[in-house]
């Protein structure tokens, strides 16, 4: 395999999410490994696609065995039942598939579903052996299908809802922290992502852990092949024991941050992206949950100098209201941080550096 790979400059360089999702892993796989990988891949498909595969699998299996039955069609007893053709629409179906072929397909499908009642019988040794293999394969397939359905239905719903955009901005946390600092440090910018629970009114997560992974694609000078650089960013609150409603995951871009001193053009040049993850346990079912979201600078998923709209409000009756509808709504920066040590104010272009003097 190594002899077939050429380290050449590509004609088209993908960027953003497309570059991450287009990474192809090439290695030698056996048949069992490929089947196992396909099974795991099926479990992770969207629910509608998953159930479509579940219902279509017996049909596909029946079509495959129908082709083998037709190799010895004389070894099958196919009754000339007039009831098959009394309905007007059957005639169109026979024109498409053929009456004999369709009856053999129904015979194979009945063996998969154990329904029977087709009237078709296998008489030759070849078809008798094939019919038993048909039934045995269908039973084995349904064992895996039953396990897959149980696995999907036992999982809780999507645990969290992610904001569509991440922000690099001055925020209220760093402003408040700078006021409490005895040295009087000016506030730093922060990389923040807002996350809500899928059902804020009822859902509770316990033992939650959060992580932000900064990823960039770099190409050394004189080299054609890039490499992927990944760094786990330090968070203000990397874990909580009890989470309700939602929270903001925050990384302060100070002198110790890998993002310190970078401007917007640097992020774009490096094709920077951020993977944010949440792991925890859903309290009512005690099922482990995991969710992740990818924010790519090249796709416009990271915005500078904005703030999220407030979600915790007070109504006219004086009750506190959590507004889940404004998860993705943004507003201009309201706080007055002055001229921070990042060397920019709110009116400077987005491409200015974060953390530069």
Secondary structure as GFF3:
##gff-version 3
##sequence-region A 1 357
A	DSSP	three_ten_helix	2	4	.	.	.	ID=ss1
A	DSSP	alpha_helix	17	21	.	.	.	ID=ss2
A	DSSP	alpha_helix	31	43	.	.	.	ID=ss3
A	DSSP	alpha_helix	47	69	.	.	.	ID=ss4
A	DSSP	three_ten_helix	70	75	.	.	.	ID=ss5
A	DSSP	beta_strand	76	77	.	.	.	ID=ss6
A	DSSP	three_ten_helix	82	85	.	.	.	ID=ss7
A	DSSP	alpha_helix	88	97	.	.	.	ID=ss8
A	DSSP	alpha_helix	99	113	.	.	.	ID=ss9
A	DSSP	beta_strand	121	122	.	.	.	ID=ss10
A	DSSP	alpha_helix	125	154	.	.	.	ID=ss11
A	DSSP	beta_strand	160	162	.	.	.	ID=ss12
A	DSSP	beta_strand	166	169	.	.	.	ID=ss13
A	DSSP	alpha_helix	172	180	.	.	.	ID=ss14
A	DSSP	beta_strand	189	197	.	.	.	ID=ss15
A	DSSP	beta_strand	204	218	.	.	.	ID=ss16
A	DSSP	beta_strand	227	233	.	.	.	ID=ss17
A	DSSP	beta_strand	239	244	.	.	.	ID=ss18
A	DSSP	beta_strand	246	253	.	.	.	ID=ss19
A	DSSP	alpha_helix	264	269	.	.	.	ID=ss20
A	DSSP	beta_strand	273	282	.	.	.	ID=ss21
A	DSSP	beta_strand	287	296	.	.	.	ID=ss22
A	DSSP	three_ten_helix	297	299	.	.	.	ID=ss23
A	DSSP	beta_strand	302	304	.	.	.	ID=ss24
A	DSSP	beta_strand	306	308	.	.	.	ID=ss25
A	DSSP	beta_strand	312	314	.	.	.	ID=ss26
A	DSSP	beta_strand	320	322	.	.	.	ID=ss27
A	DSSP	three_ten_helix	324	326	.	.	.	ID=ss28
A	DSSP	beta_strand	330	332	.	.	.	ID=ss29
###
